[in-house]
Amino acid sequence: MDPQYTRDSPFGRWLADRAAEAQMIDALLPDPGSAPSSTERWAACETARIHHKVSCPLGPPLAQRVADLLYVDAWDVVDAFQER
């Protein structure tokens, strides 16, 4: 069972939407075993969401980790974090 993404804010919804897209990309990979686990992806997204919720800065390592797991650019994560 996949972890449930919290959609309690625009940033939380953005993360959940990108995670859903990443799961679709995972299915297209030639070696599905090389895809990150759903738990690993959820944990990184949840950490970023909590940082956002408590107004804690999103550090570059976390932004890059979330970006890698969601198959997006790190600047997209930073932009979404700051806009929402």
Residue pairs with C-beta under 8 A, 6 or more apart in sequence:
2 23
2 38
2 42
3 38
3 39
3 42
3 46
5 12
5 15
5 16
5 19
5 42
5 45
5 46
6 12
6 16
6 46
6 49
7 13
7 16
8 53
9 49
9 52
9 53
9 84
10 83
10 84
11 48
11 49
11 52
11 80
11 81
11 84
12 49
12 52
14 80
14 84
15 45
15 48
15 49
15 66
15 70
15 80
16 45
18 70
18 72
19 41
19 42
19 45
19 70
21 70
21 71
22 41
22 69
22 70
22 71
23 38
25 71
26 32
26 35
26 36
29 35
36 69
40 69
41 69
41 70
44 62
44 65
44 66
44 69
45 66
45 69
45 70
47 62
48 58
48 62
48 63
48 66
48 77
48 81
50 56
51 57
51 58
51 62
51 81
52 58
52 81
52 84
58 77
58 78
58 81
60 74
63 74
63 77
63 78
63 81
64 74
66 74
66 77
67 73
67 74
67 76
67 77
70 77
